[in-house]
Amino acid sequence: MSELNKRQDEIVEEFSVFDDWMDRYSFLIDLGKDVPEIAEELKTDRTLIKGCQSRVWLNADLVDGLVEFQADSDAIITKGIIALLVRVVSGLSPKEIMEGDLYFIDKIGLKENLSPTRSNGLVSMIKQIKMYALAYYTKMNS
């Protein structure tokens, strides 16, 4: 089992203990509180994700061939969502991130329990993560 899938399965298991979405939202909020603050100098237009109703910043660095992500948001549930995504993909190779299927989103019912604007934001977050991975993959293989 890949590291990506192992991380996703852990999240699916964590969410499986909650019977309703109010509890899952509380859990998401708690996850967001545990995210280390992104450095203020990284909160720029360059790292701001377009397409999110809330402001979400995502930064990535290539460290020893692995992509390390840092993220933050000004909205508590959105911060929890980006925290989940970063937890799943940070520290993986660009190729793993590009080719990986983020199935945990559907398995925990996240997408269908978000408002349309948050759901669009989730898609934008995933797209930006994949774009960072593609950029680093291209850089490593050129």
KEPALUM-227776 format. One line per 5 residues: their letters; for each residue x, y, z of N, C-alpha, C. Coordinates in nm, 4 decimals. Layout:
// KEPALUM-227776
A) X:Y:Z:X:Y:Z:X:Y:Z ~ ...
***
This chain:
// KEPALUM-227776
MSELN) 0.0850:-0.1189:0.0000:0.0000:0.0000:0.0000:0.0886:0.1240:0.0000 ~ 0.0545:0.2177:-0.0849:0.1337:0.3396:-0.0945:0.1146:0.4259:0.0307 ~ 0.2092:0.5139:0.0526:0.1999:0.6072:0.1661:0.0768:0.6966:0.1525 ~ 0.0477:0.7383:0.0294:-0.0701:0.8211:0.0044:-0.1978:0.7489:0.0481 ~ -0.2120:0.6249:0.0076:-0.3324:0.5491:0.0430:-0.3378:0.5180:0.1927
KRQDE) -0.2234:0.4925:0.2528:-0.2192:0.4675:0.3972:-0.2704:0.5900:0.4740 ~ -0.2259:0.7071:0.4342:-0.2698:0.8305:0.4998:-0.4201:0.8525:0.4798 ~ -0.4671:0.8261:0.3584:-0.6096:0.8445:0.3305:-0.6938:0.7473:0.4130 ~ -0.6486:0.6230:0.4231:-0.7229:0.5238:0.5009:-0.7297:0.5619:0.6488 ~ -0.6225:0.6229:0.6998:-0.6235:0.6704:0.8392:-0.7315:0.7761:0.8579
IVEEF) -0.7434:0.8666:0.7632:-0.8439:0.9732:0.7729:-0.9845:0.9145:0.7638 ~ -1.0045:0.8208:0.6728:-1.1353:0.7553:0.6598:-1.1728:0.6894:0.7924 ~ -1.0758:0.6234:0.8539:-1.1008:0.5581:0.9825:-1.1340:0.6601:1.0915 ~ -1.0597:0.7697:1.0955:-1.0858:0.8740:1.1956:-1.2272:0.9302:1.1810 ~ -1.2704:0.9533:1.0582:-1.4031:1.0103:1.0347:-1.5148:0.9088:1.0573
SVFDD) -1.4825:0.7802:1.0502:-1.5856:0.6770:1.0629:-1.6455:0.6701:1.2033 ~ -1.5782:0.7273:1.3024:-1.6313:0.7233:1.4388:-1.7449:0.8238:1.4606 ~ -1.7618:0.9157:1.3657:-1.8658:1.0183:1.3797:-1.9898:0.9779:1.3029 ~ -2.1052:0.9880:1.3692:-2.2310:0.9485:1.3065:-2.2944:1.0595:1.2251 ~ -2.2734:1.1837:1.2637:-2.3376:1.2911:1.1877:-2.2368:1.3985:1.1478
WMDRY) -2.2796:1.4833:1.0557:-2.1877:1.5814:0.9995:-2.1571:1.6970:1.0928 ~ -2.2403:1.7210:1.1917:-2.2056:1.8267:1.2881:-2.0798:1.7856:1.3645 ~ -2.0712:1.6570:1.4009:-1.9513:1.6071:1.4690:-1.8300:1.6100:1.3758 ~ -1.8530:1.5778:1.2492:-1.7430:1.5797:1.1527:-1.6929:1.7224:1.1287 ~ -1.7859:1.8181:1.1247:-1.7442:1.9581:1.1114:-1.6614:2.0008:1.2328
SFLID) -1.7034:1.9593:1.3520:-1.6259:1.9920:1.4722:-1.4857:1.9339:1.4636 ~ -1.4774:1.8107:1.4140:-1.3475:1.7461:1.3974:-1.2623:1.8228:1.2956 ~ -1.3231:1.8650:1.1847:-1.2516:1.9451:1.0845:-1.1979:2.0736:1.1452 ~ -1.2807:2.1390:1.2256:-1.2387:2.2638:1.2912:-1.1199:2.2372:1.3824 ~ -1.1245:2.1270:1.4582:-1.0120:2.0919:1.5456:-0.8848:2.0661:1.4649
LGKDV) -0.8994:1.9977:1.3510:-0.7830:1.9727:1.2655:-0.7221:2.1040:1.2178 ~ -0.8078:2.1983:1.1829:-0.7593:2.3287:1.1381:-0.6831:2.4030:1.2458 ~ -0.7267:2.3851:1.3707:-0.6581:2.4521:1.4825:-0.5176:2.3976:1.5038 ~ -0.4951:2.2723:1.4619:-0.3652:2.2081:1.4825:-0.2641:2.2382:1.3723 ~ -0.3086:2.3058:1.2665:-0.2181:2.3369:1.1557:-0.1198:2.4441:1.2003
PEIAE) 0.0089:2.4192:1.1809:0.1061:2.5242:1.2141:0.0801:2.6473:1.1274 ~ 0.0933:2.7628:1.1873:0.0708:2.8875:1.1141:0.1704:2.8981:0.9991 ~ 0.1208:2.9392:0.8846:0.2085:2.9662:0.7709:0.2737:3.1033:0.7966 ~ 0.3979:3.1147:0.7578:0.4683:3.2418:0.7796:0.3950:3.3546:0.7074 ~ 0.3835:3.4683:0.7724:0.3109:3.5828:0.7151:0.3659:3.6237:0.5781
ELKTD) 0.4968:3.6118:0.5598:0.5551:3.6517:0.4314:0.5146:3.5571:0.3178 ~ 0.4584:3.4407:0.3525:0.4103:3.3477:0.2497:0.2633:3.3715:0.2147 ~ 0.1971:3.4586:0.2870:0.0571:3.4912:0.2576:0.0542:3.6033:0.1538 ~ 0.0773:3.5622:0.0295:0.0837:3.6582:-0.0812:-0.0160:3.6177:-0.1894 ~ -0.0284:3.7019:-0.2897:-0.1136:3.6688:-0.4035:-0.0646:3.5427:-0.4743
RTLIK) 0.0647:3.5193:-0.4709:0.1226:3.4009:-0.5364:0.0751:3.2720:-0.4709 ~ 0.0576:3.2732:-0.3398:0.0183:3.1513:-0.2688:-0.1315:3.1449:-0.2408 ~ -0.2037:3.2515:-0.2725:-0.3481:3.2550:-0.2516:-0.4164:3.1697:-0.3584 ~ -0.5023:3.0782:-0.3159:-0.5708:2.9899:-0.4099:-0.6902:3.0629:-0.4695 ~ -0.6920:3.0696:-0.6001:-0.8046:3.1326:-0.6699:-0.9208:3.0339:-0.6734
GCQSR) -1.0420:3.0847:-0.6601:-1.1585:2.9979:-0.6685:-1.2155:2.9579:-0.5341 ~ -1.1552:3.0049:-0.4272:-1.2066:2.9763:-0.2934:-1.2814:3.0996:-0.2425 ~ -1.3948:3.0753:-0.1783:-1.4707:3.1855:-0.1192:-1.3912:3.2465:-0.0041 ~ -1.3322:3.1615:0.0761:-1.2452:3.2062:0.1854:-1.1053:3.2279:0.1280 ~ -1.0241:3.2939:0.2053:-0.8854:3.3094:0.1624:-0.8078:3.1868:0.2114
VWLNA) -0.7416:3.1213:0.1167:-0.6616:3.0032:0.1459:-0.5257:3.0226:0.0814 ~ -0.4224:3.0063:0.1615:-0.2860:3.0170:0.1109:-0.2238:2.8787:0.1121 ~ -0.1547:2.8459:0.0058:-0.0869:2.7172:-0.0048:0.0515:2.7416:-0.0616 ~ 0.1520:2.6977:0.0101:0.2900:2.7100:-0.0352:0.3502:2.5703:-0.0406 ~ 0.4401:2.5515:-0.1351:0.5073:2.4221:-0.1482:0.6555:2.4438:-0.1735
DLVDG) 0.7347:2.3563:-0.1143:0.8790:2.3559:-0.1352:0.9215:2.2139:-0.1693 ~ 1.0203:2.2013:-0.2550:1.0769:2.0713:-0.2869:1.1961:2.0488:-0.1956 ~ 1.1883:1.9456:-0.1120:1.2943:1.9157:-0.0159:1.3355:1.7698:-0.0361 ~ 1.4585:1.7504:-0.0815:1.5100:1.6154:-0.1063:1.4173:1.5324:-0.1944 ~ 1.3622:1.5946:-0.2978:1.2776:1.5240:-0.3927:1.1335:1.5038:-0.3486
LVEFQ) 1.0972:1.5598:-0.2338:0.9609:1.5475:-0.1824:0.8985:1.6857:-0.1691 ~ 0.7690:1.6942:-0.1910:0.6996:1.8221:-0.1832:0.6467:1.8423:-0.0417 ~ 0.6892:1.9507:0.0202:0.6439:1.9860:0.1546:0.5494:2.1051:0.1421 ~ 0.4282:2.0882:0.1938:0.3266:2.1927:0.1844:0.3065:2.2621:0.3182 ~ 0.2756:2.3911:0.3110:0.2290:2.4694:0.4252:0.1037:2.5412:0.3783
ADSDA) 0.0054:2.5506:0.4674:-0.1215:2.6125:0.4268:-0.1865:2.6840:0.5433 ~ -0.2789:2.7725:0.5092:-0.3566:2.8442:0.6097:-0.4828:2.8967:0.5425 ~ -0.5811:2.9293:0.6224:-0.7039:2.9895:0.5726:-0.7592:3.0816:0.6789 ~ -0.8400:3.1780:0.6352:-0.9032:3.2684:0.7302:-1.0402:3.2173:0.7756 ~ -1.0806:3.0985:0.7285:-1.2087:3.0385:0.7683:-1.1812:2.9043:0.8366
IITKG) -1.2481:2.8783:0.9485:-1.2099:2.7626:1.0305:-1.2383:2.6278:0.9643 ~ -1.3502:2.6127:0.8972:-1.3774:2.4843:0.8320:-1.2852:2.4666:0.7120 ~ -1.2652:2.5719:0.6368:-1.1752:2.5662:0.5214:-1.0335:2.5336:0.5655 ~ -0.9930:2.5862:0.6782:-0.8600:2.5564:0.7314:-0.8491:2.4080:0.7650 ~ -0.9574:2.3502:0.8156:-0.9588:2.2064:0.8425:-0.9488:2.1245:0.7155
IIALL) -1.0162:2.1704:0.6105:-1.0128:2.0992:0.4825:-0.8726:2.1021:0.4235 ~ -0.8101:2.2187:0.4217:-0.6750:2.2274:0.3656:-0.5771:2.1506:0.4544 ~ -0.6032:2.1457:0.5844:-0.5184:2.0669:0.6752:-0.5230:1.9184:0.6383 ~ -0.6420:1.8685:0.6069:-0.6549:1.7290:0.5641:-0.5762:1.7036:0.4361 ~ -0.5920:1.7919:0.3393:-0.5226:1.7746:0.2116:-0.3709:1.7765:0.2302
VRVVS) -0.3227:1.8714:0.3087:-0.1785:1.8816:0.3326:-0.1284:1.7572:0.4055 ~ -0.2059:1.7093:0.5013:-0.1673:1.5879:0.5749:-0.1518:1.4689:0.4806 ~ -0.2374:1.4600:0.3808:-0.2339:1.3474:0.2882:-0.1173:1.3573:0.1903 ~ -0.0881:1.4761:0.1375:0.0090:1.4863:0.0274:0.1472:1.5370:0.0664 ~ 0.1606:1.6050:0.1786:0.2898:1.6635:0.2133:0.3925:1.5535:0.2411
GLSPK) 0.5118:1.5724:0.1848:0.6192:1.4760:0.2063:0.6198:1.3624:0.1051 ~ 0.5376:1.3733:0.0015:0.5370:1.2731:-0.1054:0.6109:1.3280:-0.2266 ~ 0.6449:1.2392:-0.3188:0.7128:1.2838:-0.4404:0.6124:1.3531:-0.5316 ~ 0.6613:1.4406:-0.6183:0.5703:1.5053:-0.7126:0.4899:1.4046:-0.7949 ~ 0.5538:1.2970:-0.8364:0.4849:1.1959:-0.9179:0.3712:1.1306:-0.8387
EIMEG) 0.3966:1.0959:-0.7123:0.2914:1.0358:-0.6296:0.1711:1.1294:-0.6161 ~ 0.1986:1.2567:-0.5993:0.0907:1.3550:-0.5832:0.0137:1.3710:-0.7137 ~ 0.0857:1.3809:-0.8250:0.0205:1.3992:-0.9549:-0.0675:1.2802:-0.9909 ~ -0.0184:1.1615:-0.9648:-0.0890:1.0405:-1.0072:-0.1866:0.9886:-0.9030 ~ -0.1788:1.0424:-0.7816:-0.2614:0.9914:-0.6727:-0.4088:1.0249:-0.6866
DLYFI) -0.4907:0.9314:-0.6467:-0.6350:0.9505:-0.6421:-0.6721:0.9853:-0.4988 ~ -0.7262:1.1029:-0.4783:-0.7636:1.1456:-0.3431:-0.9048:1.0940:-0.3103 ~ -0.9132:0.9637:-0.2923:-1.0428:0.8978:-0.2716:-1.1030:0.9237:-0.1345 ~ -1.0226:0.9668:-0.0387:-1.0753:0.9870:0.0965:-1.1859:1.0920:0.1003 ~ -1.1811:1.1865:0.0074:-1.2809:1.2946:0.0041:-1.4206:1.2366:-0.0134
DKIGL) -1.4335:1.1426:-0.1080:-1.5636:1.0783:-0.1300:-1.5973:0.9808:-0.0172 ~ -1.4969:0.9069:0.0305:-1.5235:0.8054:0.1337:-1.5737:0.8659:0.2648 ~ -1.5278:0.9868:0.2982:-1.5773:1.0483:0.4226:-1.6997:1.1353:0.3971 ~ -1.7393:1.1471:0.2698:-1.8584:1.2247:0.2367:-1.8370:1.3743:0.2414 ~ -1.7126:1.4156:0.2270:-1.6810:1.5577:0.2421:-1.7476:1.6432:0.1350
KENLS) -1.7288:1.6055:0.0106:-1.7756:1.6912:-0.0989:-1.9265:1.7138:-0.0944 ~ -2.0035:1.6083:-0.0703:-2.1499:1.6255:-0.0715:-2.2034:1.6954:0.0527 ~ -2.1192:1.7138:0.1538:-2.1631:1.7831:0.2739:-2.1074:1.9254:0.2841 ~ -2.0555:1.9737:0.1735:-2.0074:2.1117:0.1685:-2.1046:2.1948:0.0859 ~ -2.1081:2.3222:0.1157:-2.1873:2.4126:0.0320:-2.1234:2.4155:-0.1073
PTRSN) -2.1988:2.4554:-0.2092:-2.1399:2.4613:-0.3437:-2.0137:2.5472:-0.3514 ~ -2.0107:2.6580:-0.2793:-1.8912:2.7428:-0.2858:-1.7721:2.6760:-0.2171 ~ -1.7952:2.6074:-0.1047:-1.6843:2.5350:-0.0391:-1.6400:2.4169:-0.1248 ~ -1.7346:2.3517:-0.1897:-1.7018:2.2398:-0.2777:-1.6151:2.2871:-0.3942 ~ -1.6481:2.4020:-0.4510:-1.5645:2.4605:-0.5565:-1.4264:2.4947:-0.5032
GLVSM) -1.4217:2.5448:-0.3808:-1.2934:2.5760:-0.3181:-1.2080:2.4519:-0.2995 ~ -1.2715:2.3411:-0.2600:-1.2002:2.2137:-0.2440:-1.1372:2.1721:-0.3768 ~ -1.2119:2.1826:-0.4844:-1.1598:2.1493:-0.6172:-1.0406:2.2398:-0.6501 ~ -1.0510:2.3680:-0.6178:-0.9406:2.4617:-0.6437:-0.8172:2.4262:-0.5609 ~ -0.8368:2.3832:-0.4366:-0.7240:2.3435:-0.3515:-0.6519:2.2234:-0.4119
IKQIK) -0.7287:2.1227:-0.4531:-0.6692:2.0025:-0.5120:-0.5960:2.0374:-0.6409 ~ -0.6566:2.1211:-0.7217:-0.5941:2.1628:-0.8475:-0.4601:2.2314:-0.8206 ~ -0.4554:2.3187:-0.7198:-0.3305:2.3891:-0.6887:-0.2239:2.2929:-0.6365 ~ -0.2641:2.1969:-0.5553:-0.1696:2.0958:-0.5058:-0.1092:2.0194:-0.6236 ~ -0.1939:1.9794:-0.7166:-0.1474:1.9045:-0.8345:-0.0583:1.9924:-0.9235
MYALA) -0.0893:2.1222:-0.9318:-0.0070:2.2132:-1.0124:0.1332:2.2281:-0.9525 ~ 0.1411:2.2402:-0.8198:0.2736:2.2445:-0.7553:0.3503:2.1163:-0.7863 ~ 0.2829:2.0014:-0.7739:0.3491:1.8733:-0.7994:0.3988:1.8661:-0.9438 ~ 0.3157:1.9088:-1.0381:0.3546:1.9080:-1.1790:0.4750:1.9995:-1.2036 ~ 0.4735:2.1166:-1.1429:0.5852:2.2098:-1.1606:0.7148:2.1490:-1.1075
YYTKM) 0.7103:2.0886:-0.9898:0.8317:2.0277:-0.9337:0.8738:1.9038:-1.0110 ~ 0.7781:1.8263:-1.0589:0.8087:1.7085:-1.1397:0.8811:1.7510:-1.2670 ~ 0.8279:1.8549:-1.3326:0.8879:1.9064:-1.4544:1.0293:1.9583:-1.4277 ~ 1.0450:2.0298:-1.3172:1.1753:2.0859:-1.2800:1.2776:1.9730:-1.2548 ~ 1.2332:1.8681:-1.1878:1.3235:1.7564:-1.1554:1.3617:1.6761:-1.2796
NS) 1.2772:1.6737:-1.3806:1.2987:1.5888:-1.4977:1.3359:1.6660:-1.6238 ~ 1.3856:1.7879:-1.6049:1.4246:1.8643:-1.7236:1.5743:1.8846:-1.7276
***
